[in-house]
Amino acid sequence: MQIHTLYPRGFGANTYILTADNKTAIVIDPSQPRIVDELSRLGLTASYVLLTHCHFDHVGGVSALQEQGAKVLCSALEKPLISAPANVFSLFGAPWAPFQYTVDETLSDGEERTLCGVTFKTLYTPGHTAGGACYLTVDEKGERHLFTGDTLFAGSIGRTDLPTGDMATLRASLRKLSCLEDAAVYPGHEEKTSLSAEKKTNPFLKDA
């Protein structure tokens, strides 16, 4: 499995492209439409989109991928928030048009799916939003990769003062992550880290 990271230009989230066959791909949180050009450069076709949550800075490229045939998946708890104030489009004055897409399938907590040859497990981690989720996968070498969206960052966590956010709920989600075996952490913003490093240095995870 290969993981490609597309960092945002301006305000946006990190986008992750996963491929096992160098032909088809899963895209996690496609934040900007230029994901289409990046996939073309890599010679990949996006078959699936996984969303950690519905905030506008994580979904700006979703409609472009769905127009090309990609299926969009998110947690069952997050789906109702997509067309609600919880998507915070209006709060930040973001244009509505890029957000016009549908969710094709929802995922339950603990559910395992194999898509494009990549097996991942959905972990519900609400707190940043009421339906936030992380995605865990183990590659052919046995290395673990955790995509945390805005639940966990290097040295920090996602904010909880936006619609449906709640600090007590997020702390419970952090406790859930702290019980996992070590894994590389791919956050929604900033640089890659690891669970072991965050357990040692991140005050929010240490106190979880």
N, C-alpha and C positions, 0 to 999 in steps of 0.2 A: 504494500500500500504506500502511496505517495501522498504527502500533504503539502499543498501550495498555499501560501498566505498572501493575500492581497490587502495591503494597508490602505486606508482611505486617503483621498485627497480632500483636504478641508475637513469639515465635520462629518464623521461617519464612523462605522464600526469596522473592525477587522473582518475580512471574509476568508473563509477556509474552503479549499477545494480538495476533495478526497477522491482518489482513483485507485482501483486495484488492477485494471486492465489497460490503462493508458488510452482508453477510448471513451468510456462513459464516466460520469462523475456525479458525486453528491456535493452540493454547495451549501455550506452552513452560513446563514446570515449574509446574503448578498446585499450589501449596503448601498451600492452604486451601480448605475446601468453599465459602466465600463467593464463589469464582470463579463459581459458578452465578448468584448474584444480580448480579454485575458484568456478566456476559454478557447477562443479561436487560435490565439497564439500558441497555446499548449496542445492544440489538436484534440480537444476534448469536447464532448457533448454533455450538457447537464441533463441528467435524467430525473434527479430529485433535488428538492430544496428542503433543508431542515431549518426551522426557525427556533431560536432559543426563546424569543419573545417578540412582541409586535411593535416595539418602538420604531419610529420613523427612520432613525439612523441605522437600523439593521435591515431594512426591507426595501430600500430604494431601487434595487435591481431585480426584485422578485417578478414584477409584471413582465419585464423583458424576457426572463427565462421561461416564464409560464407560456408566453406567446410562442416560444420555440418548442413547447411540448413538455417541459419539466413539470413534475407533480410536486405540489407544496404540502409539507407535513409540519404539524406543530402539536403541542400538548392539547389534550381535550379541554383543559381549563383555560388555555390562552385563546382559543378560537373565538369565544364570544367577545373578546376585547378588541378584536381587529378593526371593527367599524365603530368603536366606542371612544369616548374621550381618553381612555387609557392608552391609546396609541400615541398620544401627545403631539400629534401633527399640529393642531391649532395652537397649542401651548407655546410652540417654538416658531410658529409662523412658517412651517414647512409646506411646500406645495402638495396638494392632495393627489394629483394625478398618478405619480409613481406607485402609489399604494393600492391602486385598484387591481386586486387579484383575489382569487378564491383559495380556500384551503381544501385540498383534495382528500386528505385523510388526517385523522387525529391519532395521537399516540398516548398510551396509558403509562402510568408510573411503573417502572421495572420491565416494561415491554422490550423484547429483543426483536430486531428486524435485520434481515440481510438484504441490502440494496446495492446493486452494482458490484457484488462480490465483497462488500464491506458489511460486517456484522456490528451493530451498535446497540447499546442499551440506553433507553430513555430514563432519566432520573428527574423527577419533579423537584424543583428547587424554587418555590415561590418566595416572594419577599421583595424583590425589585419590581416585579409585577405579580399579580395573583396567579398567573399560569406559567411562570417561567420554568424552563427546563434546561438541563445539561445533557450532553451526549457522550457516552463512554464507548470507546472501541479498543480492541486489542489487535495489533498487527501480527503478521506471520512470524515475527521474531519474538513474540510474547510481550512486546512493549505496549504499555497502556497510554492512551491519549484521551484527555478529558476536555471537552469544549464547553466552557462555562458561561458564555454570553456575558451578561452584566451581574452575575451572581458573585463571582470571585475574580479579582484582578491581582496582579503582582503587588503585594503590599497593601491592598485595599479591597473594597467591595463596592457594589453598585449602590446608588442612592435609593432612599426609600421615601422621599418626600413627593414623589409623583403619584398620579392616580393609581390606586390599588396596591401601592407599595406599603410595606409594613416591616419595621425593624425586628420585632419579636419573631415574625414569621421567617425573615431572612436568617436570623441567628439559628433557628431550628434547621434551616436548609444547610447552613455552614456546618452544623454538627453532623449532619448526614454525610457531607463531603469529607469531613475530617475522619470518618470511620472507614473510608476507602483505602485500599492499598495505594502505594505511591503511583503517580501517573504524571506525564507531561501535561501541563495546563495551558490551553489555548483560550485566552480571554477575549471578550468583546472589544476591549480597548487596551492599548499599550502592548508591552512585550510578553512573550511566552515565559512561563515559569514552571514550577512543579509543586505537587501537593506537599512533598517533604520539605521543600524550602518554605512554603507558606505556613506550614505547621510550626516551623521554628521561628519565623520572623514576622508574619502577618498578625498584628494585634487582634484583629477580628476573628481569625481562625484559631489563634491560641486561646482566646477567651470563649470560644464557642462551646 
